[in-house]
Amino acid sequence: MNYIRGMERDKSYRQILKWGDKREAEVDHHMVALIKEKFGLTDADFSEKYLPGTEEVKLEKPSLLKPAQAEFLKSVSGGENVLTDDFHRAQYSCGKFYGELLDLRLNQVPDPPDAVVSPRSHDEVVKIVGFCNDERIAIIPVGGQSSVTGALRAPHGGIALDLTEHINRILKINSVNKTVTVQAGMYGPALEEELNRHGYTCGHFPQSFEYSTVGGWISARGAGQASTGYGKIEDMVVALTAVTPAGVIETRDFPRTAQGWDLFRLFAGAEGTLGVITGVTLHIFNHAPQNTTLAAFIFRSFEQAVETMRRMIQSEYGRPHLFRISDPEETDIAFRTSGFDGTFADRVLKRLGFKTGSRCLMFVTVEGEKDYAGFVMGKIKKSARAGKGMYIGAGPVRKWLAQRYSSAYLRDPLMDLGIMSDTLETAVTWENLLKVWRAAHEYVRRRPKAFMMIHISHVYENGANLYFTFLTPMEKGNERKDFLQFHSGLVDTIVEHGGSISHHHGVGRVLAPWMEGHLGRNSMELMKAVKRHLDPNNIMNPGGMLGLL
Ligand SMILES: Cc1cc2nc3c(=O)[nH]c(=O)nc-3n(C[C@H](O)[C@H](O)[C@H](O)COP(=O)(O)OP(=O)(O)OC[C@H]3O[C@@H](n4cnc5c(N)ncnc54)[C@H](O)[C@@H]3O)c2cc1C
């Protein structure tokens, strides 16, 4: 069930924009001090919440669903599962892209759907997709709405098809094949809890885990924090069922085949443009957290840490699961905001040459069978020593894991302080990684009062991802244009220096303009041909998605 459902007594824009349902986080005093210092701000700048979005939602665009169409949808899924009021249409009109949050704070909902429909079964999805295809009504499949790429907007109206209300159960845990078959609208925590009860884990833990779904993970081609060990979500999919305007596609759970293409892969990364995924079979893994080994290392420079990481992953002695490097900027922020800066231990590190402004943290876990976890961690420690890294215990990794999900709540209070804060990410080969890292920092340094942290968090034999988090004061009165210009310049910089458009957030409407230039015309034509076959009337998530029609 969508987490905002049931909380609608507060029908404000803020209710929609804020992350999660638990609490409103506050920026702690270390962070506030840092922001003041970096951006030359004072307490007076924070005297009241900036663009708080506390007004009640009111839409300018009326629902264009015809009464007969609404009646049909109600006859399929029940009146209570078809919503056309302003608040719900606004709630389902977006994800958590910074530009969307800004719109909400400015009391704008540019692309609302005409209705929100929550089908109760796969069969109802089949009926709805067939009807919408005949009536040329757009469908936007909706999971946890944690998209950060503008993938849920409805520029052509239509219906937001919410999978989370009812299509959200485990259908089968198969201990012989070691798989789980799960409905697409199931949220991460419910899936993981049930798997743990049976001695398994799903292995996929994005930072948005609390509020994202299996269908969304696959559709956006996501990666969890331990993807270096468990794989990206597309590595875990064994089979799926999708309802397209051209009919139902159901792939089978063979381990591997040579029967032409693996068609389930078409839907990994399709972002709802080909059809609605209703069910998925995933690999699962043994759940044995007691075996997990953890280690943090510190290096004197990013270059040294990256080179050591590359050697570790290419050594073939086994794979870590969580595998991260924070660059000097991110490391310094971590030290400052945790209160470590200036302590006795900090002074010792500095004396040993691990200096502020160049030192970097590396975090590693190895999970799985006890001997394996011990063996691989032993090798990792040896490699870290060879790379001139110093082991600093397991504590920093434990601390990081403990705040992993809660740090996602910080963006809202930062925006309340008038601070623009967004993230981008890319995949890059080892030979280009430092080039992209340097170019991105140089780009951000050109903006007065801007600050960026970068980390590596998903690691492969031939390269890794880079993850960028930038902070800068909003340009008041020109917030949206300023953000879009700055953001698009950063994407250009990443792509020009050898990075991909995305490694795991997906493309959506935000990155769609880069697709053709990046993939090439023929590749785009091929993708469009697949779309035309499965969705000849272009009803599935239309309007610029993935650079398609
Ligand atoms: C704070 C925060 C942290 C994040 N951290 C990570 C991270 O660590 N790793 C990561 O990979 N991503 C991360 N993301 C991005 C986002 O959480 C992922 O893209 C996630 O996989 C989206 O899942 P969802 O269920 O929320 O999908 P939604 O946001 O609802 O939808 C995403 C896309 O998938 C389509 N879709 C959803 N369900 C279906 C379905 N059943 N059938 C067909 N299409 C469907 C939608 O139409 C849309 O195009 C983060 C986002 C936030 C806000």
The ligand as an ORCA input file, in Angstrom:
! r2SCAN-3c Opt
* xyz 0 1
  C      16.399      8.678     -1.466
  C      16.526      7.811     -2.685
  C      17.536      6.871     -2.742
  C      17.657      6.047     -3.856
  N      18.627      5.096     -3.853
  C      18.713      4.232     -4.883
  C      19.690      3.189     -4.860
  O      20.466      3.049     -3.908
  N      19.718      2.338     -5.906
  C      18.846      2.450     -6.957
  O      18.908      1.629     -7.860
  N      17.946      3.452     -7.010
  C      17.837      4.320     -6.016
  N      16.905      5.322     -6.040
  C      16.024      5.449     -7.212
  C      14.707      4.629     -7.081
  O      14.461      4.325     -5.755
  C      14.791      3.361     -7.895
  O      14.769      3.700     -9.261
  C      13.689      2.332     -7.627
  O      14.061      1.146     -8.277
  C      12.320      2.749     -8.106
  O      11.360      1.845     -7.561
  P       9.864      2.299     -7.270
  O       9.116      1.105     -6.828
  O       9.857      3.443     -6.365
  O       9.386      2.693     -8.733
  P       8.643      4.011     -9.218
  O       9.429      5.191     -8.831
  O       7.231      3.961     -8.841
  O       8.754      3.794    -10.803
  C       9.994      3.853    -11.458
  C       9.783      3.513    -12.946
  O       9.394      2.155    -13.061
  C       8.100      2.036    -13.675
  N       7.408      0.974    -12.972
  C       7.208      0.847    -11.630
  N       6.567     -0.302    -11.374
  C       6.360     -0.915    -12.566
  C       5.734     -2.125    -12.969
  N       5.209     -2.958    -12.092
  N       5.678     -2.419    -14.290
  C       6.218     -1.591    -15.212
  N       6.822     -0.439    -14.894
  C       6.891     -0.106    -13.594
  C       7.460      3.402    -13.535
  O       6.524      3.635    -14.559
  C       8.674      4.308    -13.605
  O       9.013      4.485    -14.948
  C      16.764      6.182     -4.948
  C      15.745      7.143     -4.882
  C      15.627      7.943     -3.768
  C      14.528      8.958     -3.722
*
